Amino acid sequence: MSVEVRHKTVDVGINTEKVTGHVITENAPAEETEKALRLYYSLMGEQKPVLAPLSTGYSFDEKMSYRYDWIVGLTPIKPDYWWAWPTYTRDDKAVIVQLLIDCGDSELSFSEMLPVLSGLQPSRRNPSFLEKYGEMIRESAKEVAELARPIPVVPDVIKVGSNFISSGEKDAKRWWIYRFLDEEKSCSVVEWNIGRQVLDEFGPLLRGSIILTFHGTPKKEVPNIPISMLLRPRLAFDKKNDTILLPYYKELEEKGPVELSIQPSMHAET
């Protein structure tokens, strides 16, 4: 196993009147007309996964499937520490987190599973999974005990249900996944679109995960060509129905991207 963590912190200056913004350069304060946010983002995952066969049953082998996690956090910077920056964001998507997966010339590919958004429970607004179903679980355990059977271990589905943020309540979407092709890199993008309600309910420190399995045969003539996984956090501000995305990702990546270099192989390292 070779789990690596990449992370970065930048300051973003935002003009709340014009709804424009930019990355603040090192040791340079924001302009007087601007407010400022500190943006932290990180990416974590296995750099040397084992290639898996492409299953005909759409099943994932746990030993050949790998979890990749991202964190994106935002906080106001003093002296304007308490300015209500989420009120300037779009209702439907306040934070956009993009994961670019570029297989390049490796002649490898991947399958994805279970892209999720996670958060500590109980949340500010809604009861946790165990608060909703705890009594039913307790009653079931009593019935099993009365029948002189061993009380079963709490299933993983309960643990999962208590950790993940639901994507919607009734007809309202709180967050959703969007997939597209990046124009410049011509690679796959998995995008988490996170509404303002999530920020209000769970706070502006966001966590997401995705499970990936890698497929193919590495090039013999040019071995060890890596797959690139790049994290892009963005903010969506609303001004007269126009979407303003900040910070501009090129400006961030010029200062150093948050990126993993993944080198799948036919066999696990010993």
Secondary structure, DSSP 8 states (H G I E B T S, - for coil): --EEEEEEEEEEEEETTTTEEEE--TT----TTEEEEEEEEEEEEESS-B-----TT----GGG-EEEEEEEEEEE-TTSTT--GGGGB-SS-SEEEEEEEE-TTS-EEEEEEEEEEE--SS-SSS--HHHHHHHHHHHHHHHHHHTT-------HHHHHHHHB--SEETTEESEEEEEEE-TTT--EEEEEEE-HHHHHHH-SEEEEEEEEEEEE---SSS----EEEEEEEEEEEEETTEEEEES-HHHHHHT--EEEEE--BSS---
